[in-house]
């Protein structure tokens, strides 16, 4: 309960959004439960319950009095900087939730739900023809949505969709940094694959039981700075970071034939989790106290996974721990050496599948999708021509064909069937942001890699807390990057990082 | 979502109570999470979130339109029997939620919360003087509540409180059966203690790890008929049965120095859980489809724990399982024999503590509390005189003194500080109901104990499903007992059961 006195329209907004936050808290915990704890037979009743809760939350956000209070607060007495930023974020939330006509919201929800369900079936059968009309319906309705959001925000249609996930970043800005990457990565990937072809990489084998992998995972989480008083690690089908800032729930899955990917998945989710745990205490239940954007969130997971924890220094720290966990003692076995583990964790391969891609080729998967979805929303590409466009770009970027291979081509991801247009670029914005932030930390903490080698992540986390986590949504993305790194986002640090590690 | 057409006020009520049920679903899962999963640091934000959700649920139940719809439905077109019973239960829910003035609800909530928190502290210090004024305030406000509820229901004040947990049962009815027990139990307990003094009971020792105990618990749950597609077993500080009928969450705790109490705690909660899992599918999201009463719920746990699973036959079934679990193989060790385990599970001892009591002395603990709380609510006993009244009854019933020992006397339970007056008798109503139902099953299934010896609980569960679980709240308690056993509740079957097992 909020016990502050409630005198102004701004106060009323804070109380109202605390209430919304409380319901979202319960929704987040029930969502985590569904993915990690719920027995299958509970699914139907849960879906019904979650839908009711979501409708209630939406109703609270879109209540007409919220709009009136926003107007009143804008015209009202002076607010401090954080309150003003909170009002800005409340206003954004309200406009995003109210700018679309009810019938378009309903039509979108039905079309996406149908398309996503069909996708599970037709993807398994590589059946593009069956998917095409359903996806065309989703794209057509999303064009309408983009047009509504464009009117509401003053941004172009695609940018208005991008704005949902990455406010403050424009497609013009993305075009520039992606052009830079596109000029660099295909040739660089070829070079790295060629260089690595000489490396001997030994497989590691052993007893990779869930229990041992979990012990390693929690030990690593503690080292990185995850606060177990405010969070847990569990198992789910796909790793994710859920829960609430005071109680962050991350999950992973264990492949008992290898610990390699599970270990780094835990590191990745821990990066997400520490961002949530570091959100400003005073504001975390208000819109301004939430994570800044999807790209910023991804930057925090990739900073841990790619920047900090695929270094030689991290491998020096983690190798004895890995050996003791799985072999029972430290070992001289060359397969379990620092160098071999480092090689396993920095292998580059050109493949068709985004989620399996390494950090060198991953951005090409993203740029391909970004270019296509921009054309789809802009109406320059018809859904019927999507497989051909995919194949052409895949050939250009990675010399790989997806002709008639829809399951590994344009039916690969759930994002478009689910209506997530404007989401893909945030993955690579996150990777570039991570590199730029990590370079900035290294300038301020010259012995950062030495700290990591000694398993001391405290200075790194302290810097991230002060420069990213504690800011919430107080600054826009571009201002945050200038404050933290001295410049706006660019591809230079990411390219330098790749060259240093792989070149 | 409810896709039925909504034409009548009755239909509107069903839709509205489905929505309330959905929010209660999420609340139940979050409540289970809080007790079994949540890290301590999540408590503050969770309390805030749950409070907001509870307020929203209360607002939905008490909306004025609900009262209008109830009037409309009563005057409206004909309902089938289940709909009519559902309307009756909706009406009861609405009246229970709306009959008290808002300021009394708020005052109660504050006084109880203060008293319950103080109880944790003062109980630890055996400090009755500090508790007295806080408990007096709770009793005084509960008298006001009882008076409101009396006016709304036409029942006497104590009966109006009892009605919240045990609708359809009156204090007159309880007085009669408790008088019967009171005349029988004190002498009988002395006799049993005397008889058992000749028994040699051997302690069992071994490796009682959580993992082994959980394996035994889940094996037993499966045998009893718990459906793991619709439920889970986890750990919490106090065992409980939570979740929702489609997804029942039971918990236990493991004492690694002995499996004895943990095993039977799992059986007890499984009895509760199977009741929930057996509630009528078509109606479980409506008030009529919920469990009938607290006493009926307890009857289902005690039927499993006391009637079915403390038999010689159950011990014959479970002993090899227990031996294989904890000893790795079957054994001739006399401590691990059927007879010794049966003696361990049927030990009678006169003690001060209700929750540790065996089934012979337990009702005396309850009758003591019932008699006192009736006088407290009736105004015939002042809170200041509570310790003396407790001591006098404890001397009469069990020859034990609680003079100046408040922690083991009237400060023993959280119920009164939390405002739960009218709740205690349901424990013993449950025990008597369990005995009467079990006698009825045995008449209809002559080889029931043979089935149990063979680990086959299917016939028992089938009978309970048909006669109790599937009924929900369709029948009142007295009608259910007549339909299931041929007579209303009486103490005869419980007394016969005790005489057969212990006499």
Interface residues (C-beta under 8 A of the other chain):
Chain A: X1 X18 X19 X21 X22 X23 X25 X26 X27 X29 X30 X33 X37 X38 X39 X40 X41 X42 X44 X45 X46 X48 X49 X50 X51 X52 X53 X56 X227 X228 X229 X230 X231 X232 X243 X244 X245 X246 X247 X285
Chain B: X1 X18 X19 X21 X22 X23 X25 X26 X27 X29 X30 X33 X37 X38 X39 X40 X41 X42 X44 X45 X46 X48 X49 X50 X51 X52 X53 X56 X227 X228 X229 X230 X231 X232 X243 X244 X245 X246 X247 X285
